[in-house]
Structures are given as structure tokens and as C-alpha cells.
Amino acid sequence: MAVPAYLADTTVHVWQRRDPGVRQRFESLLAEGRLAVCEMSALEYLNNAANPTAYEAIWRALRGHRWMEVTSQAMERALAVHRVLAATGQHRHFSLPDLIIAATAEVHGATVLHYDAEYDRIAAITGQPVEWVADKGSL
């Protein structure tokens, strides 16, 4: 059986800097080559940089990760899920970056690693694997 790969949501990157348990999980998955980023999660995380020096430090760190490309297939999947949400009037209640990150993980056969209940709501529609990096409500 293949070892699962994880696409880290921005919340994982933020919490790994603040919580030792999340940092340990993050570093372990990263060392194993099982933790990935995509263009959307990278942009979200880079957007948190306080200044140009911090931006470049984050950029260098992200470039050392495994990458999962946001493909046109992933964008089509995000649009399809968005359309399902629109059928019940829920399309405006989801983060578009989260839909893209989830769709990218799904297309690449990866599990979304996160600390954001929105991914559970997305997975309820898609059936894809998602995993909390720490117990919900614990951080």
C-alpha cells in the first residue's frame, strides 16, 4: 500500500510556527517527503509575510517542499464543487482558496492536512480524505 501524501493547508503552516505538536507532525511529514504545498496554499501563506525579508524566508522554505500543481483539472473540480454548493445557496459560504486547495489534493490523490472545519464541509460533498493536524478545538 502506498504511503499517503498530504497537501498542507495554510493553517498547518501557521500553526507549525506556534504549536510544538503541530511542528513535530509538520517536520516529520516534511522529512518523509509526504508533505506538499500547491500554488494556492503558498500564495495564502506568503500573504502573511510581515515584510520583504520574511516573505523571502517563507518563499525559500516553501521551495523546499514537495509541490502539487494546481492543474486545470483541479480548477474544473473546484468549479464543479462550487456549482454543487450553489444548488443549495451555499457557494458564498466557502473560501475559494480552500475549494482550490481541496480540489488540488483530490486530483493528486492526497489528503488535505488542515486546522479548518471548512475542509470537513468540503469532504462531505467530495468524499475525499481530509485530516486535522491537531484535534479540532485544541489550538
N, C-alpha and C positions, 0 to 999 in steps of 0.2 A: 504494500500500500504506500502511495506517495505521501510524503510529509507535507502537511498543509502550509500554504503560503498565506501571509496576511498583508492586506493593504491597510496601512495606518491612516486613520482619520486625523485631522488636525488636533483634535482633543488629546490624542495619545502623545503627540509631540509636545504639547503644552504641559500635560500632567507629568511627563517623564522628567521635566525640569523641576517639578515641585514635590513629587512623592517618591520616596525610595523604593516602594514596592513596584510602582509603575516603571521606574527607571530600571529596576532589575529585569523585569519582563521584557522591556524595550531592548535593553542591551543584549540579553540572551537571544532573542529572536533576530536581532541585527547581526550578531556574531555567527549565527547559524545560516545566514543568508535567506531567512524566511520572511523578513520584514521589508515591505516595499512602500514606495510613495508613487503618486501619479502627479501629473502637472497641476491638477486642481487642488490636491491637498498641499502641494508645495507652494502654490500661489497663496493659499489661505494662510499657511504658516509664515511665509515670508512677509505677508502683510502685517504681521505682529511685530516685526523688527522695529526697534525704537530709533535706530539711526543707521547711517550707511555702514558703519563698522559692524554692527550687529547683523545687518542684512547679509553682508559678505560672509560672516561666520556661519550663519544659518545655511546660506547657499552652499558653502563648502561641505558642511555636514550632510546636507541632503544629496549632494552629488555622489557621496559615498554609499548611498543606499541602492538597493535594487529598485528598478523603475518598472512600472506597469503603465504603458502608454494609454492615454485617453484616445481611443480609436473612434472612427466614425460609427462602428458597430456599437460601442459603448454609448455614444451620443444618441443613436437611434433607440437604444434600450431605455435611456433616461427619458427620452421623449415619450416612449410607449408607456412607461410607468406614470409619467406626468399626466398623460391622457386618461389613464385609469383613475387617477386621483381627481381629475376634472369631472369625471362622470358622477362623482358624489360631492362635488363642490369643495374638495379638499386640496386642490392644486396650489392654492395660495398659502397653505399652512405648512409647507415643506421648504427647506433650504435647497435652492437649486444646486449649490456645490455638493451638498450631501447626496442628492439624487445622482449627480455625475460620478462621485466617488463610489457610491454603491454599484452603479451600473458598470463602472470600470472593473471593480472587483469581480462582479458576476461574470463578465465577459472573459476575464482571465482565470476564472475558476478559483479565486482567492476568497478568504474570509475577511470581512471588514472588522478590523480591530478598532474599538472606539470607547468613548465615555459620553454617549449622547443617545438618549432614548429615541430620537428620530430614526435611527437605524433599525431598531426593533419594529417600528411602524412600517418602514420600507420593506423589511424582510417579511412582514405579514402579507404583503402583496406579492413579492417576488419569490418567496420561499428560499432565498439564498442564505448562506451561513453568515452570521454576524456574532461577534463576541465582545463582551465588556472587558476592558483591560483591568478593571477593578470592579468589585461589587457595586451595583447601582446604588447610589446614595451614600457611598462610603467616603467619597473625596469631597 
